[in-house]
Amino acid sequence: MFTGIVEEVGRVASVRSKPQAMELTISCSLVLEDAKRGDSISINGVCLTVSSMTPNTFTVDVIPETVKSSTMHGLKSGSKVNLERAMPANGRFGGHFVSGHIDGVGVIRSVKKEANAVTKSIEVKPELMKYMMMKGSIAVDGTSLTIFGLGHNTVTISLIPTTQEDSLLGAKGIGESVNIECDMLAKYTERIQTAEPKISRGWLAENGF
């Protein structure tokens, strides 16, 4: 579980391509302070497991499903990445519930400067729009953000100066791809409502409620 608050921007030290899969080695410092083999670290919003470490790097395996459903396949040696360690049980919850399981890839369609903020409209898959709502939560490249606008298959987010400086999203421009994770609570709510048996007044009465 993550919060969507980027702790550090790391750099890809090496990429080892495998058949439909990848092995990434990331150079960083902060997220390594208490990390160990088997820990979860979010890389651009994707939850991955540490397989090995050195004093300055950690390595993860990226399985075929993750390669297909995220922007990970576009990483190369030298690429910068957003990093966040899994949230400790006694830690502060500064963002929103983020699982690190990507729902799809979006594309930035517009960028606009507004006073000290930068707004970006992102095109997402039509089937993901049902999880989007004004002032709702979304994770973009692992960054917890608030939705400030909804269009035809687009969501608009606004970046405060801190987010522009402390994550990669501030530097991304029109046409660039980003990882999208919809609000987990919205997805669970939909699943509960559509699961059999459907909860209704009649179903509750039949089952003694």
Backbone as a printed PyTorch tensor [residue, N CA C, xyz], in Angstrom:
tensor([[[  0.8410,  -1.1910,   0.0000],
         [  0.0000,   0.0000,   0.0000],
         [  0.8780,   1.2440,   0.0000]],

        [[  0.4960,   2.2330,  -0.8180],
         [  1.2500,   3.4750,  -0.9260],
         [  0.3060,   4.6550,  -0.7130]],

        [[  0.8820,   5.8510,  -0.6070],
         [  0.0660,   7.0470,  -0.4060],
         [  0.0570,   7.9650,  -1.6340]],

        [[  0.9580,   7.7220,  -2.5790],
         [  1.0490,   8.5990,  -3.7440],
         [  1.8820,   9.8400,  -3.4940]],

        [[  2.6150,   9.8620,  -2.3940],
         [  3.5350,  10.9780,  -2.1140],
         [  4.9480,  10.5380,  -2.5000]],

        [[  5.4600,  11.0660,  -3.5900],
         [  6.7700,  10.6710,  -4.1050],
         [  7.8540,  11.0620,  -3.1070]],

        [[  8.6890,  10.0920,  -2.7260],
         [  9.7490,  10.3520,  -1.7590],
         [ 11.0410,  10.7960,  -2.4090]],

        [[ 11.2840,  10.3120,  -3.6120],
         [ 12.5830,  10.5490,  -4.2380],
         [ 12.4660,  10.3030,  -5.7410]],

        [[ 13.2300,  11.0540,  -6.5120],
         [ 13.3590,  10.7780,  -7.9430],
         [ 14.6690,  10.0350,  -8.1440]],

        [[ 14.5640,   8.7890,  -8.6040],
         [ 15.7460,   7.9810,  -8.8620],
         [ 16.0700,   7.9450, -10.3350]],

        [[ 17.0590,   7.1470, -10.6780],
         [ 17.4860,   7.0480, -12.0730],
         [ 17.7140,   5.5780, -12.4230]],

        [[ 17.2950,   5.1900, -13.6240],
         [ 17.5070,   3.8150, -14.0770],
         [ 18.9870,   3.6200, -14.3630]],

        [[ 19.5950,   2.6910, -13.6260],
         [ 21.0210,   2.4090, -13.8260],
         [ 21.2280,   1.4170, -14.9630]],

        [[ 20.3110,   0.4610, -15.0920],
         [ 20.4200,  -0.5090, -16.1810],
         [ 19.0720,  -1.1680, -16.4310]],

        [[ 18.8870,  -1.6070, -17.6580],
         [ 17.6860,  -2.3450, -18.0720],
         [ 18.1380,  -3.6230, -18.7440]],

        [[ 17.6450,  -4.7310, -18.2250],
         [ 17.9430,  -6.0230, -18.8370],
         [ 16.6450,  -6.5830, -19.3980]],

        [[ 16.5660,  -6.6380, -20.7220],
         [ 15.3520,  -7.1290, -21.3690],
         [ 15.3290,  -8.6450, -21.3870]],

        [[ 14.1390,  -9.1820, -21.0970],
         [ 13.8980, -10.6110, -21.1580],
         [ 12.7100, -10.8350, -22.0810]],

        [[ 12.4280, -12.0720, -22.4870],
         [ 11.2480, -12.3000, -23.3280],
         [  9.9800, -11.7890, -22.6380]],

        [[  9.4280, -10.6860, -23.1390],
         [  8.2010, -10.0610, -22.6350],
         [  8.3310,  -9.5550, -21.2010]],

        [[  9.5150,  -9.4990, -20.6530],
         [  9.7210,  -9.0640, -19.2750],
         [ 10.9710,  -8.1930, -19.1970]],

        [[ 11.2500,  -7.6620, -17.9870],
         [ 12.3900,  -6.7800, -17.7970],
         [ 12.9860,  -6.9770, -16.4150]],

        [[ 14.2490,  -6.6100, -16.2860],
         [ 14.8850,  -6.4790, -14.9830],
         [ 15.4560,  -5.0690, -14.9120]],

        [[ 15.0290,  -4.3120, -13.9200],
         [ 15.4630,  -2.9280, -13.7740],
         [ 16.3480,  -2.7700, -12.5510]],

        [[ 17.4180,  -2.0020, -12.6930],
         [ 18.2380,  -1.6140, -11.5500],
         [ 18.1440,  -0.0990, -11.4180]],

        [[ 17.7430,   0.3520, -10.2240],
         [ 17.4820,   1.7660,  -9.9900],
         [ 18.5230,   2.3340,  -9.0350]],

        [[ 19.1070,   3.4630,  -9.4230],
         [ 20.0560,   4.1770,  -8.5700],
         [ 19.3010,   5.2200,  -7.7490]],

        [[ 19.5030,   5.2150,  -6.4130],
         [ 18.7830,   6.1330,  -5.5360],
         [ 19.4840,   6.1600,  -4.1830]],

        [[ 18.8750,   6.8430,  -3.2060],
         [ 19.4880,   6.8900,  -1.8680],
         [ 18.4400,   6.7810,  -0.7680]],

        [[ 17.4640,   7.6860,  -0.7450],
         [ 16.5150,   7.7570,   0.3650],
         [ 15.7340,   6.4580,   0.5620]],

        [[ 15.1780,   5.9070,  -0.5110],
         [ 14.3240,   4.7180,  -0.3470],
         [ 15.1210,   3.4740,   0.0170]],

        [[ 16.4480,   3.5650,  -0.0410],
         [ 17.2910,   2.4280,   0.3370],
         [ 17.6270,   2.3980,   1.8310]],

        [[ 17.2870,   3.4730,   2.5420],
         [ 17.7310,   3.6120,   3.9310],
         [ 17.3140,   2.4340,   4.8050]],

        [[ 16.0710,   1.9530,   4.6420],
         [ 15.6130,   0.8360,   5.4630],
         [ 15.0700,  -0.3070,   4.6060]],

        [[ 15.4500,  -0.3210,   3.3230],
         [ 14.9230,  -1.3340,   2.4000],
         [ 15.6710,  -2.6560,   2.5520]],

        [[ 14.9740,  -3.7180,   2.1900],
         [ 15.5810,  -5.0500,   2.1960],
         [ 14.9530,  -5.8780,   1.0800]],

        [[ 15.5730,  -6.9960,   0.7730],
         [ 15.0530,  -7.8960,  -0.2640],
         [ 13.6250,  -8.3200,   0.1020]],

        [[ 12.7340,  -8.2340,  -0.8810],
         [ 11.3390,  -8.5870,  -0.6570],
         [ 10.4370,  -7.4040,  -0.3760]],

        [[ 11.0110,  -6.2300,  -0.1300],
         [ 10.1980,  -5.0380,   0.1080],
         [  9.5330,  -4.5570,  -1.1790]],

        [[  8.4320,  -3.8300,  -1.0210],
         [  7.7390,  -3.2280,  -2.1650],
         [  8.1500,  -1.7710,  -2.3130]],

        [[  8.4750,  -1.3870,  -3.5380],
         [  8.7820,   0.0010,  -3.8630],
         [  8.0000,   0.3690,  -5.1170]],

        [[  7.3520,   1.5260,  -5.0750],
         [  6.6120,   2.0140,  -6.2340],
         [  7.5620,   2.7450,  -7.1790]],

        [[  7.5760,   2.3140,  -8.4370],
         [  8.3670,   2.9640,  -9.4810],
         [  7.3980,   3.5230, -10.5100]],

        [[  7.2960,   4.8510, -10.5760],
         [  6.3220,   5.5140, -11.4480],
         [  4.9150,   4.9540, -11.2250]],

        [[  4.6020,   4.6490,  -9.9570],
         [  3.2650,   4.1840,  -9.6220],
         [  3.0640,   2.6960,  -9.7040]],

        [[  4.0820,   1.9510, -10.1240],
         [  3.9830,   0.4930, -10.2520],
         [  4.6290,  -0.1640,  -9.0460]],

        [[  3.8680,  -0.9810,  -8.3300],
         [  4.3960,  -1.6940,  -7.1680],
         [  5.2760,  -2.8460,  -7.6340]],

        [[  6.5610,  -2.8100,  -7.2380],
         [  7.5060,  -3.8470,  -7.6230],
         [  8.2880,  -4.3200,  -6.3990]],

        [[  8.7950,  -5.5360,  -6.4760],
         [  9.4560,  -6.1680,  -5.3340],
         [ 10.9690,  -6.1600,  -5.4950]],

        [[ 11.6570,  -5.7260,  -4.4600],
         [ 13.1180,  -5.6810,  -4.4790],
         [ 13.6690,  -7.1110,  -4.4920]],

        [[ 14.4520,  -7.4280,  -5.5170],
         [ 15.0510,  -8.7640,  -5.6130],
         [ 16.4880,  -8.7870,  -5.1240]],

        [[ 17.1770,  -7.6550,  -5.2370],
         [ 18.5520,  -7.5480,  -4.7330],
         [ 18.9020,  -6.0800,  -4.5540]],

        [[ 19.9820,  -5.8320,  -3.8080],
         [ 20.3750,  -4.4620,  -3.4960],
         [ 21.8900,  -4.3210,  -3.4450]],

        [[ 22.3440,  -3.0960,  -3.6450],
         [ 23.7090,  -2.6940,  -3.3450],
         [ 23.5780,  -1.4410,  -2.4780]],

        [[ 24.6600,  -0.8690,  -1.9900],
         [ 24.5350,   0.3450,  -1.1710],
         [ 23.8670,   1.5130,  -1.9020]],

        [[ 23.8810,   1.5010,  -3.2550],
         [ 23.3460,   2.6440,  -4.0050],
         [ 22.2640,   2.2820,  -5.0100]],

        [[ 21.8870,   1.0210,  -5.1060],
         [ 20.8980,   0.6050,  -6.1000],
         [ 20.0030,  -0.5040,  -5.5560]],

        [[ 18.8630,  -0.6810,  -6.2030],
         [ 18.0550,  -1.8720,  -5.9700],
         [ 17.5710,  -2.3900,  -7.3200]],

        [[ 17.2870,  -3.6840,  -7.3770],
         [ 16.8860,  -4.3320,  -8.6250],
         [ 15.5160,  -4.9680,  -8.4520]],

        [[ 14.6870,  -4.8700,  -9.5070],
         [ 13.3470,  -5.4590,  -9.4960],
         [ 13.1180,  -6.2080, -10.8120]],

        [[ 12.2320,  -7.1960, -10.7630],
         [ 11.7840,  -7.8900, -11.9720],
         [ 10.4200,  -7.3550, -12.3710]],

        [[ 10.2350,  -7.1210, -13.6610],
         [  8.9590,  -6.6390, -14.1920],
         [  8.3630,  -7.7450, -15.0520]],

        [[  7.2010,  -8.2670, -14.6280],
         [  6.5830,  -9.4020, -15.3130],
         [  5.8610,  -8.9480, -16.5860]],

        [[  5.5400,  -9.8800, -17.5000],
         [  4.9090,  -9.5160, -18.7700],
         [  3.6430,  -8.6750, -18.6410]],

        [[  2.7460,  -9.0020, -17.6870],
         [  1.5060,  -8.2470, -17.5280],
         [  1.7870,  -6.7880, -17.2020]],

        [[  2.7810,  -6.5240, -16.3570],
         [  3.1320,  -5.1540, -15.9970],
         [  3.7580,  -4.4220, -17.1780]],

        [[  4.5700,  -5.1160, -17.9480],
         [  5.1730,  -4.5110, -19.1420],
         [  4.0860,  -4.0660, -20.1110]],

        [[  3.0450,  -4.9130, -20.2790],
         [  1.9750,  -4.6140, -21.2270],
         [  1.0610,  -3.4870, -20.7590]],

        [[  0.8210,  -3.4020, -19.4610],
         [ -0.2240,  -2.5090, -18.9610],
         [  0.2860,  -1.1970, -18.3850]],

        [[  1.5800,  -0.9340, -18.5040],
         [  2.1450,   0.2960, -17.9470],
         [  3.1650,   0.8920, -18.9130]],

        [[  3.7960,   1.9760, -18.4620],
         [  4.8160,   2.6360, -19.2860],
         [  6.2180,   2.0980, -19.0260]],

        [[  6.3170,   1.0270, -18.2530],
         [  7.6330,   0.5110, -17.8690],
         [  8.5010,   0.1330, -19.0740]],

        [[  7.8660,  -0.3390, -20.1470],
         [  8.6290,  -0.7660, -21.3220],
         [  9.3880,   0.3880, -21.9720]],

        [[  8.9850,   1.6290, -21.6400],
         [  9.6510,   2.7870, -22.2350],
         [ 10.8700,   3.2580, -21.4650]],

        [[ 11.1520,   2.6410, -20.3250],
         [ 12.3120,   3.0550, -19.5340],
         [ 13.6140,   2.5700, -20.1600]],

        [[ 14.6340,   3.3580, -20.0150],
         [ 15.9570,   2.9930, -20.5160],
         [ 17.0030,   3.5030, -19.5360]],

        [[ 18.2240,   3.1000, -19.7210],
         [ 19.3020,   3.5380, -18.8360],
         [ 19.3660,   5.0630, -18.8210]],

        [[ 19.3230,   5.6420, -17.6370],
         [ 19.3550,   7.0930, -17.4940],
         [ 18.0010,   7.7190, -17.2550]],

        [[ 16.9130,   6.9800, -17.5000],
         [ 15.5700,   7.5110, -17.2740],
         [ 15.3620,   7.8370, -15.8010]],

        [[ 14.6890,   8.9560, -15.5210],
         [ 14.3360,   9.3040, -14.1530],
         [ 12.9980,   8.6510, -13.7950]],

        [[ 12.8420,   8.2730, -12.5200],
         [ 11.6150,   7.6050, -12.0790],
         [ 11.1950,   8.1060, -10.7030]],

        [[  9.8760,   8.1820, -10.4890],
         [  9.3220,   8.5030,  -9.1780],
         [  9.4150,   7.2760,  -8.2780]],

        [[  9.8400,   7.4620,  -7.0330],
         [  9.9910,   6.3450,  -6.1060],
         [  9.2500,   6.6210,  -4.8000]],

        [[  8.6060,   5.5690,  -4.2770],
         [  7.9750,   5.6460,  -2.9550],
         [  8.0310,   4.2750,  -2.3010]],

        [[  8.4630,   4.2340,  -1.0450],
         [  8.4130,   2.9880,  -0.2860],
         [  6.9810,   2.7060,   0.1570]],

        [[  6.6850,   1.4270,   0.4050],
         [  5.3800,   1.0690,   0.9410],
         [  5.1630,   1.7920,   2.2600]],

        [[  3.9070,   2.1800,   2.5160],
         [  3.5850,   2.9570,   3.7050],
         [  3.6900,   2.1060,   4.9690]],

        [[  4.4180,   2.5620,   5.9830],
         [  4.4650,   1.8170,   7.2480],
         [  3.1380,   1.9450,   7.9850]],

        [[  2.8000,   0.9480,   8.7870],
         [  1.5180,   0.9420,   9.4900],
         [  1.3830,   2.1370,  10.4350]],

        [[  2.4980,   2.6430,  10.9360],
         [  2.4520,   3.7710,  11.8720],
         [  2.8370,   5.0850,  11.1980]],

        [[  2.8020,   5.0880,   9.8560],
         [  3.2350,   6.2850,   9.1360],
         [  2.1040,   7.2630,   8.8930]],

        [[  2.4770,   8.4800,   8.4590],
         [  1.5050,   9.4950,   8.1250],
         [  0.8960,   9.2010,   6.7680]],

        [[ -0.4070,   9.4850,   6.6320],
         [ -1.1040,   9.2140,   5.3790],
         [ -1.3660,  10.5380,   4.6690]],

        [[ -0.4180,  10.9520,   3.8240],
         [ -0.5140,  12.2710,   3.2220],
         [ -1.2660,  12.3380,   1.9130]],

        [[ -1.4730,  11.1890,   1.2520],
         [ -2.1290,  11.2130,  -0.0570],
         [ -3.4670,  10.5040,  -0.0250]],

        [[ -3.5940,   9.4070,  -0.8090],
         [ -4.7950,   8.5750,  -0.7530],
         [ -4.3790,   7.1190,  -0.9260]],

        [[ -5.3280,   6.2010,  -0.7870],
         [ -5.0090,   4.7830,  -0.9150],
         [ -4.5410,   4.4730,  -2.3330]],

        [[ -3.2860,   4.0590,  -2.4770],
         [ -2.7110,   3.7150,  -3.7780],
         [ -2.1370,   2.3040,  -3.6830]],

        [[ -2.5820,   1.4190,  -4.5750],
         [ -2.1520,   0.0190,  -4.5070],
         [ -0.8790,  -0.2530,  -5.3030]],

        [[ -0.5980,   0.5930,  -6.2970],
         [  0.5360,   0.3270,  -7.1800],
         [  0.1820,  -0.6300,  -8.3020]],

        [[ -1.1130,  -0.8800,  -8.5020],
         [ -1.5930,  -1.7320,  -9.5860],
         [ -2.2210,  -0.8330, -10.6460]],

        [[ -1.5370,  -0.6800, -11.7630],
         [ -1.9060,   0.2790, -12.7800],
         [ -3.1720,  -0.1580, -13.5320]],

        [[ -4.1010,   0.8000, -13.7230],
         [ -5.3400,   0.5170, -14.4500],
         [ -5.2150,   0.7990, -15.9460]],

        [[ -4.2440,   1.6010, -16.3210],
         [ -4.0700,   1.9110, -17.7330],
         [ -3.0320,   3.0000, -17.9310]],

        [[ -2.7690,   3.2890, -19.1890],
         [ -1.8050,   4.3320, -19.5580],
         [ -2.5700,   5.5090, -20.1390]],

        [[ -2.2750,   6.7090, -19.6520],
         [ -2.8820,   7.9190, -20.1890],
         [ -1.8690,   8.7170, -20.9920]],

        [[ -2.3840,   9.6940, -21.7550],
         [ -1.5200,  10.5490, -22.5750],
         [ -1.8540,  12.0080, -22.2790]],

        [[ -0.8380,  12.7870, -21.9910],
         [ -1.0340,  14.2190, -21.7160],
         [ -1.4290,  14.9280, -23.0050]],

        [[ -2.5840,  15.6190, -22.9690],
         [ -3.0940,  16.2860, -24.1710],
         [ -2.9670,  17.8010, -24.1190]],

        [[ -2.8690,  18.3860, -22.9230],
         [ -2.6810,  19.8360, -22.8330],
         [ -1.9830,  20.1820, -21.5300]],

        [[ -1.2500,  21.2880, -21.5690],
         [ -0.5280,  21.7910, -20.4050],
         [ -0.7580,  23.2910, -20.3470]],

        [[ -1.1200,  23.7910, -19.1610],
         [ -1.4180,  25.2200, -19.0270],
         [ -0.8780,  25.7450, -17.7070]],

        [[ -0.2070,  26.8650, -17.7590],
         [  0.3110,  27.5220, -16.5670],
         [ -0.7660,  28.4290, -15.9960]],

        [[ -1.0660,  28.2920, -14.6960],
         [ -2.0550,  29.1340, -14.0320],
         [ -1.4730,  29.6100, -12.7120]],

        [[ -1.0110,  30.8620, -12.6870],
         [ -0.3560,  31.4290, -11.5070],
         [  0.7960,  30.5150, -11.0800]],

        [[  0.7560,  29.9840,  -9.8630],
         [  1.8500,  29.1250,  -9.4070],
         [  1.5950,  27.6480,  -9.6630]],

        [[  0.5010,  27.3440, -10.3490],
         [  0.1380,  25.9530, -10.6350],
         [  0.2940,  25.6480, -12.1230]],

        [[  0.3840,  24.3570, -12.4320],
         [  0.3800,  23.8880, -13.8230],
         [ -0.7300,  22.8520, -13.9410]],

        [[ -1.6780,  23.0850, -14.8510],
         [ -2.7530,  22.1230, -15.0680],
         [ -2.4400,  21.2860, -16.2970]],

        [[ -2.7780,  20.0110, -16.2120],
         [ -2.5410,  19.0980, -17.3220],
         [ -3.7830,  18.2530, -17.5410]],

        [[ -4.2310,  18.1940, -18.7970],
         [ -5.3490,  17.3330, -19.1610],
         [ -4.7890,  16.0380, -19.7300]],

        [[ -5.3020,  14.9300, -19.2160],
         [ -4.7810,  13.6130, -19.5850],
         [ -5.8980,  12.7690, -20.1840]],

        [[ -5.6630,  12.2380, -21.3610],
         [ -6.6260,  11.3370, -21.9890],
         [ -6.4480,   9.9440, -21.4060]],

        [[ -7.5520,   9.3490, -20.9890],
         [ -7.5120,   8.0060, -20.4100],
         [ -8.4590,   7.1000, -21.1770]],

        [[ -8.3660,   5.8000, -20.9290],
         [ -9.2570,   4.8530, -21.5900],
         [-10.6980,   5.1550, -21.2120]],

        [[-11.6370,   5.0740, -22.1720],
         [-13.0490,   5.3740, -21.8800],
         [-13.6050,   4.5780, -20.7090]],

        [[-13.1840,   3.3140, -20.5800],
         [-13.7280,   2.4780, -19.5110],
         [-13.2750,   2.9070, -18.1200]],

        [[-12.2770,   3.7840, -18.0400],
         [-11.8140,   4.2580, -16.7340],
         [-12.5520,   5.5080, -16.2640]],

        [[-13.2820,   6.1670, -17.1680],
         [-13.9330,   7.4230, -16.8170],
         [-14.9910,   7.2520, -15.7290]],

        [[-15.5860,   6.0710, -15.6190],
         [-16.6180,   5.8600, -14.5970],
         [-16.0600,   5.9610, -13.1800]],

        [[-14.7380,   5.8370, -13.0320],
         [-14.1150,   5.9370, -11.7160],
         [-13.6590,   7.3630, -11.3930]],

        [[-13.8650,   8.2880, -12.3380],
         [-13.3880,   9.6550, -12.1690],
         [-14.5190,  10.5670, -11.7190]],

        [[-14.2340,  11.4430, -10.7700],
         [-15.2230,  12.4140, -10.3220],
         [-14.5180,  13.7030,  -9.9160]],

        [[-15.2340,  14.8190, -10.0300],
         [-14.6620,  16.0990,  -9.6310],
         [-14.2480,  16.0570,  -8.1700]],

        [[-13.0470,  16.5330,  -7.8940],
         [-12.4430,  16.5650,  -6.5710],
         [-12.1540,  15.1580,  -6.0370]],

        [[-12.2390,  14.1500,  -6.9180],
         [-11.8570,  12.7970,  -6.5330],
         [-10.3570,  12.6030,  -6.6610]],

        [[ -9.8950,  11.4160,  -6.2820],
         [ -8.4590,  11.1280,  -6.2850],
         [ -8.0440,  10.3020,  -7.4930]],

        [[ -6.8180,  10.5260,  -7.9340],
         [ -6.2130,   9.7550,  -9.0170],
         [ -4.7050,   9.7090,  -8.7640]],

        [[ -4.0690,   8.6180,  -9.1470],
         [ -2.6100,   8.5370,  -9.0710],
         [ -2.0590,   8.5550, -10.4910]],

        [[ -1.1660,   9.4970, -10.7640],
         [ -0.5560,   9.6430, -12.0810],
         [  0.9540,   9.4670, -11.9220]],

        [[  1.4940,   8.4120, -12.5290],
         [  2.9110,   8.0680, -12.3390],
         [  3.2550,   7.9530, -10.8560]],

        [[  2.2810,   7.4510, -10.0740],
         [  2.5100,   7.2510,  -8.6590],
         [  2.3410,   8.4810,  -7.7980]],

        [[  1.8830,   9.5900,  -8.3930],
         [  1.6810,  10.8380,  -7.6580],
         [  0.2110,  11.0130,  -7.3250]],

        [[ -0.1210,  11.1720,  -6.0540],
         [ -1.5040,  11.3790,  -5.6260],
         [ -1.9570,  12.7770,  -6.0060]],

        [[ -3.0650,  12.8320,  -6.7800],
         [ -3.5540,  14.1210,  -7.2740],
         [ -5.0730,  14.1940,  -7.1590]],

        [[ -5.5850,  15.4290,  -7.2330],
         [ -7.0240,  15.6750,  -7.1970],
         [ -7.5060,  16.0420,  -8.5900]],

        [[ -8.6280,  15.4770,  -8.9850],
         [ -9.2090,  15.7660, -10.3000],
         [ -9.9500,  17.0990, -10.2390]],

        [[ -9.5630,  18.0410, -11.1060],
         [-10.1840,  19.3600, -11.1290],
         [-11.0200,  19.6020, -12.3840]],

        [[-11.0170,  18.6500, -13.3130],
         [-11.8180,  18.8120, -14.5180],
         [-12.0550,  17.4890, -15.1990]],

        [[-13.2320,  17.3430, -15.7990],
         [-13.5850,  16.1380, -16.5370],
         [-14.0520,  16.5290, -17.9260]],

        [[-13.5280,  15.8440, -18.9440],
         [-13.9410,  16.0980, -20.3120],
         [-14.2960,  14.7930, -20.9880]],

        [[-14.2980,  14.7950, -22.3150],
         [-14.5770,  13.5740, -23.0660],
         [-13.3380,  12.6810, -23.0010]],

        [[-13.3720,  11.6940, -22.1220],
         [-12.2490,  10.7750, -21.9140],
         [-10.9770,  11.4890, -21.4490]],

        [[-11.1510,  12.6160, -20.7530],
         [ -9.9880,  13.3180, -20.2050],
         [-10.2390,  13.7110, -18.7550]],

        [[ -9.1700,  13.7600, -18.0050],
         [ -9.2150,  14.2930, -16.6460],
         [ -8.1640,  15.3900, -16.5540]],

        [[ -8.4700,  16.4150, -15.7810],
         [ -7.5340,  17.5250, -15.6110],
         [ -7.0800,  17.5650, -14.1640]],

        [[ -5.7680,  17.6410, -14.0000],
         [ -5.1710,  17.7210, -12.6720],
         [ -4.3350,  18.9950, -12.5880]],

        [[ -4.0910,  19.4540, -11.3670],
         [ -3.3150,  20.6730, -11.1580],
         [ -2.1460,  20.3710, -10.2480]],

        [[ -0.9690,  20.8200, -10.6410],
         [  0.2530,  20.5480,  -9.8850],
         [  0.6980,  21.7870,  -9.1230]],

        [[  0.7950,  21.6650,  -7.7950],
         [  1.3370,  22.7530,  -6.9990],
         [  2.8540,  22.7920,  -7.1950]],

        [[  3.5120,  23.8840,  -6.8290],
         [  4.9640,  23.9760,  -7.0380],
         [  5.7510,  22.8170,  -6.4320]],

        [[  5.3590,  22.3540,  -5.2430],
         [  6.0850,  21.2490,  -4.6090],
         [  6.0310,  19.9960,  -5.4710]],

        [[  4.8600,  19.6870,  -6.0140],
         [  4.7240,  18.5040,  -6.8710],
         [  5.5100,  18.6720,  -8.1600]],

        [[  5.5240,  19.8820,  -8.7030],
         [  6.3020,  20.1390,  -9.9080],
         [  7.7930,  19.8830,  -9.6670]],

        [[  8.2560,  20.2220,  -8.4820],
         [  9.6870,  20.1030,  -8.1750],
         [ 10.0850,  18.6990,  -7.7170]],

        [[  9.1870,  18.0350,  -6.9940],
         [  9.5670,  16.7850,  -6.3330],
         [  9.1660,  15.5170,  -7.0780]],

        [[  8.5320,  15.6470,  -8.2240],
         [  8.1690,  14.4670,  -9.0180],
         [  8.4460,  14.7450, -10.4880]],

        [[  8.3590,  13.6970, -11.2890],
         [  8.6400,  13.8310, -12.7220],
         [  7.5000,  14.4480, -13.4980]],

        [[  6.3020,  14.4290, -12.9220],
         [  5.1210,  14.8550, -13.6670],
         [  5.1950,  16.3090, -14.1130]],

        [[  5.8600,  17.1360, -13.3060],
         [  5.9640,  18.5440, -13.6640],
         [  6.6790,  18.7720, -14.9750]],

        [[  7.6230,  17.8990, -15.3210],
         [  8.4280,  18.0750, -16.5350],
         [  7.8130,  17.4050, -17.7570]],

        [[  6.8010,  16.5750, -17.5630],
         [  6.2260,  15.8520, -18.7050],
         [  5.3230,  16.7730, -19.5200]],

        [[  5.4020,  16.6160, -20.8540],
         [  4.6690,  17.4990, -21.7370],
         [  3.6520,  16.7870, -22.6050]],

        [[  3.0800,  17.5460, -23.5220],
         [  2.0360,  17.0410, -24.4150],
         [  2.5480,  15.8430, -25.2140]],

        [[  1.7230,  14.7910, -25.2510],
         [  2.0710,  13.5860, -25.9970],
         [  2.7850,  12.5250, -25.1950]],

        [[  3.2390,  12.8670, -23.9930],
         [  3.9440,  11.8770, -23.1680],
         [  2.9520,  10.9960, -22.4060]],

        [[  3.3470,   9.7580, -22.1890],
         [  2.4860,   8.7690, -21.5390],
         [  2.7350,   8.7220, -20.0350]],

        [[  1.6740,   8.4130, -19.2890],
         [  1.7640,   8.3360, -17.8310],
         [  0.9610,   7.1300, -17.3460]],

        [[  1.3770,   6.5660, -16.2150],
         [  0.6360,   5.4730, -15.5970],
         [ -0.5440,   6.0300, -14.8080]],

        [[ -1.6940,   5.3780, -14.9550],
         [ -2.9160,   5.8180, -14.2880],
         [ -3.4060,   4.7360, -13.3320]],

        [[ -3.6560,   5.1280, -12.0890],
         [ -4.3620,   4.2490, -11.1500],
         [ -5.5850,   4.9870, -10.6280]],

        [[ -6.7640,   4.4120, -10.8640],
         [ -8.0100,   5.0170, -10.3930],
         [ -8.1530,   4.8310,  -8.8870]],

        [[ -9.0690,   5.5820,  -8.3100],
         [ -9.3140,   5.5010,  -6.8740],
         [ -9.7320,   4.0860,  -6.4820]],

        [[ -8.9810,   3.4770,  -5.5900],
         [ -9.2450,   2.1070,  -5.1590],
         [-10.6390,   1.9520,  -4.5470]],

        [[-11.0820,   2.9440,  -3.7910],
         [-12.3810,   2.8530,  -3.1380],
         [-13.5080,   2.8210,  -4.1610]],

        [[-13.3520,   3.5500,  -5.2690],
         [-14.3660,   3.5360,  -6.3190],
         [-14.4510,   2.1610,  -6.9750]],

        [[-13.3110,   1.5320,  -7.1660],
         [-13.3000,   0.2080,  -7.7990],
         [-13.9170,  -0.8540,  -6.8910]],

        [[-13.6060,  -0.7790,  -5.5980],
         [-14.1910,  -1.7430,  -4.6610],
         [-15.7070,  -1.5500,  -4.5670]],

        [[-16.1460,  -0.2960,  -4.5550],
         [-17.5820,  -0.0250,  -4.4870],
         [-18.3100,  -0.6060,  -5.6850]],

        [[-17.7210,  -0.4250,  -6.8740],
         [-18.3390,  -0.9870,  -8.0800],
         [-18.4100,  -2.5100,  -7.9940]],

        [[-17.3470,  -3.1230,  -7.5210],
         [-17.3120,  -4.5830,  -7.4380],
         [-18.3740,  -5.1110,  -6.4790]],

        [[-18.5430,  -4.4620,  -5.3510],
         [-19.5420,  -4.8810,  -4.3740],
         [-20.9450,  -4.7640,  -4.9650]],

        [[-21.1870,  -3.6740,  -5.6980],
         [-22.5170,  -3.4430,  -6.2470],
         [-22.8630,  -4.3950,  -7.3880]],

        [[-21.8530,  -4.8590,  -8.1050],
         [-22.1090,  -5.7210,  -9.2650],
         [-21.9450,  -7.1940,  -8.9600]],

        [[-21.3940,  -7.5190,  -7.7790],
         [-21.1940,  -8.9250,  -7.4280],
         [-22.5250,  -9.5950,  -7.1190]],

        [[-22.5980, -10.8790,  -7.3840],
         [-23.7930, -11.6460,  -7.0370],
         [-23.6600, -12.1840,  -5.6180]],

        [[-24.7250, -12.1870,  -4.7800],
         [-26.0200, -11.6110,  -5.1190],
         [-25.9840, -10.0860,  -5.0250]],

        [[-26.7780,  -9.4200,  -5.8670],
         [-26.8340,  -7.9780,  -5.8170],
         [-27.5720,  -7.5420,  -4.5590]],

        [[-27.0080,  -6.5620,  -3.8830],
         [-27.6190,  -6.0920,  -2.6510],
         [-28.7580,  -5.1320,  -2.9840]],

        [[-29.9560,  -5.5020,  -2.5730],
         [-31.1380,  -4.6740,  -2.7710],
         [-32.0250,  -4.8360,  -1.5440]],

        [[-33.0980,  -4.0570,  -1.4690],
         [-34.0240,  -4.2010,  -0.3480],
         [-34.6150,  -5.6050,  -0.3230]],

        [[-34.9470,  -6.1350,  -1.5120],
         [-35.5060,  -7.4770,  -1.5940],
         [-34.5260,  -8.5340,  -1.1280]],

        [[-33.2610,  -8.4020,  -1.5610],
         [-32.2310,  -9.3820,  -1.1590],
         [-32.0160,  -9.3340,   0.3440]],

        [[-31.9820,  -8.1130,   0.9150],
         [-31.7990,  -7.9800,   2.3570],
         [-32.9570,  -8.6280,   3.1180]],

        [[-34.1950,  -8.4060,   2.6460],
         [-35.3560,  -8.9940,   3.3100],
         [-35.3330, -10.5200,   3.2300]],

        [[-34.9470, -11.0380,   2.0590],
         [-34.8970, -12.5030,   1.8900],
         [-33.8520, -13.1440,   2.7720]],

        [[-32.8270, -12.3970,   3.1420],
         [-31.7480, -12.9510,   3.9460],
         [-31.8150, -12.4890,   5.4090]],

        [[-32.9830, -12.0480,   5.8300],
         [-33.2160, -11.7800,   7.2380],
         [-32.7630, -10.4360,   7.7660]],

        [[-32.5140,  -9.5060,   6.8480],
         [-32.0900,  -8.1770,   7.3080],
         [-33.2740,  -7.1970,   7.3120]]])
